């Protein structure tokens, strides 16, 4: 475990340990969570304000960032935006405000999940484990037996999804997606015209052990639509199937 200045607090000699960065100005809470994560086998780094959080994310290259929304210096939304310019790590947003606006805004800048304070450190550790165990859409496409490295890019009119390279092109221009956004799009693309329920998408992208609000899917679908310039009222790619969920495919 390292403090914000990089000092070693406890030796973690296993090179394969996943790295978690906690960015929270409530230092006692951050250190408590760090203790749980350290005992759970993670390498942990801490930061207590926004600018330090960005600096630590660059220095540590974490697998997961636990990021408080209300931070001094720059808030969690700006920290998340900054991190997304150089990292596709998983981000779990923490908020002390329970209204949906904060949650939706936080996820729209690239967070993968959220938790509302107060929360159980054990639940947070469990969510991190679930994120890191998630099936990767870039490894095996749901519903197929062909490894993605052997599959040609999927094409939906001007939309091209390269599963092997984890690249997305729209009108021959790259579309920057987070890992979660790509996995969600790849899951829909693997079985075009199939209507997926939220729970099916949760199982395919987040894993069957994931716990939380299934409407998390709606937030990521909304973010994908914005990046794909897709109007929900007249969708070209991601269509809402009333009473069921979502499907991908051009045309009716």
Beta strands, then each sheet from edge to edge (+ up, - down):
strand 1: 19-23
strand 2: 43-47
strand 3: 64-68
strand 4: 90-95
strand 5: 113-116
strand 6: 154-156
strand 7: 159-162
strand 8: 167-170
strand 9: 173-174
strand 10: 196-197
strand 11: 238-241
strand 12: 245-248
sheet 1: 2+ 1+ 3+ 4+ 5+
sheet 2: 6+ 7- 8+ 9-
sheet 3: 10+ 12- 11+
end
